Amino acid sequence: MLDNDGTLGVLGCGTVGEAIVRGLIRSGSLAPARLSVSTRRTEAAEALAAKHGVRATVDNLSVAREASAVLVSLKPQQLQGVLDAEEMRAALRGKLVLSTAAGVRLEQIRRWLPESPLIRAMPNTPCTIGEGMTIVSRGPLATDAHVRTAVRLFQTVGRCIELEEKSMDVVTALNSSGPAFAYLIIEALAEGGVMMGLRRDVAMEIAAQMLHGSARMVLQTGMHPAALKDQVTTPAGCTIAGLLTLEDGRIRSVLARAVEEATRVASRLGQS
Ligand SMILES: NC(=O)c1ccc[n+]([C@@H]2O[C@H](COP(=O)([O-])OP(=O)(O)OC[C@H]3O[C@@H](n4cnc5c(N)ncnc54)[C@H](OP(=O)(O)O)[C@@H]3O)[C@@H](O)[C@H]2O)c1
């Protein structure tokens, strides 16, 4: 993934950073010795070192200096404070920098790191269990080889595709807020099961596995969801009864508008 004995640095190794670290180690893509990570708190760094066997520190500059590429998974409001400094610019000059910060545009990062090839990435929390989805966009200095490195990195924790940066606000909504929408749907369907007499834990397991299996059907068969839906829907049956109830509640436009509204808010994130 990285040149010969290159090291990946992770600045801000929290939920997203740790998911990637875990994915890289589990897939055998990078040995722990080739990972170096930073956090704000010493105890967080110690915990990461103990758990994953990586070098972990609160010294961002040392991570940036020794790495051949850097994943920046700091919170959006922490990015400028860490990156916009002369020593950091020098440490990262010519090195691939991948940022997962929601709402922080490549143009902003370019002002802080004008000589680094940049890639913006939008992962989601299922990356934590290797079932994530990540969208990457390239900045001005990023080559096809840099994009391939980024895609391979995020493929260790799920699927990854490249899109133009203009799609980042909608993918922030659909991909990164999306799991919250899915959890709400799982919870609501399980409540229906509880209402009709199922134990809550049983209803939750059925609802979650049902949604998981249905999503995999769409991905693996490549069939349109409407065609898969029609396969389940027998005339005068219970499925059509449930579907019409959902349509009465305007479920399609509610879900689509949720993505539209979240995209609107995402477009304002990171813009001070
Ligand atoms: N979570 C998601 O679903 C998701 C999805 C897409 C994109 N993102 C983006 O990914 C980024 C990270 O999100 P997250 O959920 O992983 O956040 P997080 O769990 O809060 O992790 C942030 C990490 O940054 C560290 N940190 C804070 N200030 C620092 C500093 N000055 N120097 C070094 N490390 C510092 C924190 O260390 P301490 O723990 O010691 O404070 C923590 O390890 C955000 O920009 C977010 O917008 C997140």
The ligand as an SDF file (V2000), in Angstrom:
LIG
                    3D

 48 52  0  0  0  0  0  0  0  0999 V2000
  -17.5030    9.4210   13.1850 N   0  0  0  0  0  0  0  0  0  0  0  0
  -18.0280    9.3960   11.9500 C   0  0  0  0  0  0  0  0  0  0  0  0
  -19.0010    8.7120   11.6470 O   0  0  0  0  0  0  0  0  0  0  0  0
  -17.4070   10.2330   10.8690 C   0  0  0  0  0  0  0  0  0  0  0  0
  -17.8110   10.0060    9.5450 C   0  0  0  0  0  0  0  0  0  0  0  0
  -17.2200   10.7760    8.5320 C   0  0  0  0  0  0  0  0  0  0  0  0
  -16.2870   11.7320    8.8370 C   0  0  0  0  0  0  0  0  0  0  0  0
  -15.9460   11.9370   10.1420 N   0  0  0  0  0  0  0  0  0  0  0  0
  -14.9520   12.9680   10.4140 C   0  0  0  0  0  0  0  0  0  0  0  0
  -13.7840   12.3220   10.8900 O   0  0  0  0  0  0  0  0  0  0  0  0
  -13.1420   13.1600   11.8500 C   0  0  0  0  0  0  0  0  0  0  0  0
  -12.9160   12.3770   13.1240 C   0  0  0  0  0  0  0  0  0  0  0  0
  -14.1600   11.9950   13.6540 O   0  0  0  0  0  0  0  0  0  0  0  0
  -14.2120   10.9790   14.8800 P   0  0  0  0  0  0  0  0  0  0  0  0
  -15.6490   10.6060   15.0280 O   0  0  0  0  0  0  0  0  0  0  0  0
  -13.1820    9.9240   14.6900 O   0  0  0  0  0  0  0  0  0  0  0  0
  -13.7820   11.9690   16.0780 O   0  0  0  0  0  0  0  0  0  0  0  0
  -13.2280   11.5600   17.5310 P   0  0  0  0  0  0  0  0  0  0  0  0
  -13.6080   10.1690   17.8500 O   0  0  0  0  0  0  0  0  0  0  0  0
  -13.6250   12.6650   18.4490 O   0  0  0  0  0  0  0  0  0  0  0  0
  -11.6390   11.5970   17.3350 O   0  0  0  0  0  0  0  0  0  0  0  0
  -10.9080   12.7830   17.3100 C   0  0  0  0  0  0  0  0  0  0  0  0
   -9.4990   12.4190   17.7170 C   0  0  0  0  0  0  0  0  0  0  0  0
   -8.7040   13.5920   17.6180 O   0  0  0  0  0  0  0  0  0  0  0  0
   -7.8590   13.6510   18.7560 C   0  0  0  0  0  0  0  0  0  0  0  0
   -7.4270   15.0270   18.9590 N   0  0  0  0  0  0  0  0  0  0  0  0
   -8.1410   16.1040   19.3470 C   0  0  0  0  0  0  0  0  0  0  0  0
   -7.3850   17.2180   19.3600 N   0  0  0  0  0  0  0  0  0  0  0  0
   -6.1460   16.8170   18.9710 C   0  0  0  0  0  0  0  0  0  0  0  0
   -4.9160   17.4840   18.7820 C   0  0  0  0  0  0  0  0  0  0  0  0
   -4.7830   18.7980   18.9710 N   0  0  0  0  0  0  0  0  0  0  0  0
   -3.8420   16.7530   18.3890 N   0  0  0  0  0  0  0  0  0  0  0  0
   -3.9350   15.4110   18.1780 C   0  0  0  0  0  0  0  0  0  0  0  0
   -5.0760   14.7320   18.3280 N   0  0  0  0  0  0  0  0  0  0  0  0
   -6.1750   15.4300   18.7240 C   0  0  0  0  0  0  0  0  0  0  0  0
   -8.7080   13.1150   19.8750 C   0  0  0  0  0  0  0  0  0  0  0  0
   -7.8900   12.7280   20.9500 O   0  0  0  0  0  0  0  0  0  0  0  0
   -8.4810   12.6450   22.4600 P   0  0  0  0  0  0  0  0  0  0  0  0
   -9.3880   11.4520   22.4680 O   0  0  0  0  0  0  0  0  0  0  0  0
   -7.2630   12.4750   23.2900 O   0  0  0  0  0  0  0  0  0  0  0  0
   -9.2210   13.9500   22.6720 O   0  0  0  0  0  0  0  0  0  0  0  0
   -9.3570   11.9220   19.1660 C   0  0  0  0  0  0  0  0  0  0  0  0
   -8.4630   10.8380   19.1610 O   0  0  0  0  0  0  0  0  0  0  0  0
  -14.0430   14.3730   12.0520 C   0  0  0  0  0  0  0  0  0  0  0  0
  -13.4960   15.4590   11.3370 O   0  0  0  0  0  0  0  0  0  0  0  0
  -15.3630   13.9790   11.4640 C   0  0  0  0  0  0  0  0  0  0  0  0
  -16.0050   15.0890   10.8520 O   0  0  0  0  0  0  0  0  0  0  0  0
  -16.4550   11.2020   11.1650 C   0  0  0  0  0  0  0  0  0  0  0  0
  1  2  1  0
  2  3  2  0
  2  4  1  0
  4  5  1  0
  4 48  2  0
  5  6  2  0
  6  7  1  0
  7  8  2  0
  8  9  1  0
  8 48  1  0
  9 10  1  0
  9 46  1  0
 10 11  1  0
 11 12  1  0
 11 44  1  0
 12 13  1  0
 13 14  1  0
 14 15  2  0
 14 16  1  0
 14 17  1  0
 17 18  1  0
 18 19  2  0
 18 20  1  0
 18 21  1  0
 21 22  1  0
 22 23  1  0
 23 24  1  0
 23 42  1  0
 24 25  1  0
 25 26  1  0
 25 36  1  0
 26 27  1  0
 26 35  1  0
 27 28  2  0
 28 29  1  0
 29 30  1  0
 29 35  2  0
 30 31  1  0
 30 32  2  0
 32 33  1  0
 33 34  2  0
 34 35  1  0
 36 37  1  0
 36 42  1  0
 37 38  1  0
 38 39  2  0
 38 40  1  0
 38 41  1  0
 42 43  1  0
 44 45  1  0
 44 46  1  0
 46 47  1  0
M  CHG  2   8   1  16  -1
M  END
$$$$
